[in-house]
Amino acid sequence: MQTINQIQDEIIEDFSVFDDWMDKYSLLIDRGNELPALDAPYKTNNNLIEGCQSRVWLQADYEDGKVIFRGDSDAIIVKGIVSLLIKVLSGHTPDEILSADLYFIEAIGLKDHLSPTRSNGLVAMLKQMKLYALAFKNFS
């Protein structure tokens, strides 16, 4: 199992191939398309992320001491962002998630190329993922 930082470094490498942001958006959209669709029973108001302009659902489960995230969005670029966050954080312990420094967001330039509403959504998604990790940590 790769560490959170190893996964982040891989993502940075993937995005560093492109200089043009249109190409980076295409890669982001591709990543979103690779994300398995979230089953209908999980597309509930309880799983909707508050603070996102588009609809984003995030499901978290606790299996064998690790947090497993699944998610979806009705917006293609946002779904790409969701897929990156899930790729980085899913399958790790609550402590690993809570102490993670998600430097890849800035390193690939995502922070600078998102509209303010998408940036707020990204912050809301991260906050929710950390809240799930905290809940599972206190639960276990």
Secondary structure, 3 states (H helix, E strand, C coil): CCCHHHHHHHHHHHHHCCCCHHHHHHHHHHHHHHCCCCCHHHCCHHHECCCCCCCEEEEEEEECCEEEEEEEECCHHHHHHHHHHHHHHCCECHHHHHHCCCCHHHHCCCHHHCCHHHHHHHHHHHHHHHHHHHHHHHHC
